């Protein structure tokens, strides 16, 4: 292995250093493009009191929903509750702190965090509970609220293909929040379906450059479908 080789040999090694109370950024949308094996390893580790930032919290019994079962998540920053009855129950019972953020704002907060921008103004959320306690400023006669950027201690990301240097390609809609999460954490861990040698990927096809990736592991995936509608 060279000093640029980002590969690790186990999921335990991939998440070494993830501790109780940390902020975890997780890629995925619904069950599409979720780092399912890394989530399972966090479940096994029993890491607790996590603040988790993700579009949603998986479903009951799969994805981030696994971490709700033993109350490993203290706070969830997400854009919607989704198909998760346990998430809904813990939210309504006050057992889980939840910060609901408009989906575009959540994406931009992560992107800003990765770009080193501490905050930004947006019109989205003005006049709603989202704006409570936030600075308001008018631009072109329209009120905007100040949204803070999001950064994390760890990011867990699902890619399609990568080279050993950690340059990552995502496939179709599985790209979703993964590139944003990958940029915004101190330690970014990516699991992929295939790892190739440097030079085998078209540089123009790279979505996440290896400079953002700290650890890389190859896994196999169940890839559940959250909702499927077919013609009769």
Steps between C-alpha positions, in 0.01 A plus 500: 500500500614853426442794730211603274316169534179568695385138532428341838448130557197498731195702594632515855814671372292725273318650799789509744482823700122543481404574858192575708364852459645564155323652199451253214416601143333224298442494125191353340140589420238262634679169446672612178877531528517439874824373662316198634800296619658794681169560677487133600852531644395804707211291630745223594741746666220642712617861456249725678383860541563568133380806312417360157458720194324332209210565265291255704551215747461187290206271568402275788767232530729619221738784427525768767180359648720231656664762721166611642428156643751531786472881526847555351388829341454797734416757233392467138542782246291401199257628241215256567391207715436267207392136523613450858244437772763480776644838397150648517431341838824620660447848358144530632596352839787743542754215514691633199603858431415584137592802292294494181664700222364566148670258263674763288620681811640174638690435178639854494592492869713192434648647182584822684663303779721320251587827324596681821204739486368546858144607410280628217173685448200327341134589456396139559346457844426866567168543681503140629633334818823438305579871535454524877799661668686563174622830362281649225625736231333644189650446156327663202195566715465136611575375854763226540610301803858421597567125493819362662723255315525140617823313562561166668754285677439202269327459164381161380454486124390243241667508158483275196861479392828646624872472443741423782576873536138558606369667184131406499226462238132474597237334286191690383272626781709323764723807479239710693648625831817289488739754338380772738551285810842390375627861490379615840657268759836470673511128413322369190448125459376372165373151422476398136409205283830489311853632552735534203860604451591870450466610139212263422230762561437787258603817690200682349268242659617550860233644730694505830877557472717287724618806693171483694521126575687361801397134490366271231349153521343263248177329604194314380159663524137399539370817329143482623232691313294723729200540271438313176206551266455276196240478226246220531 
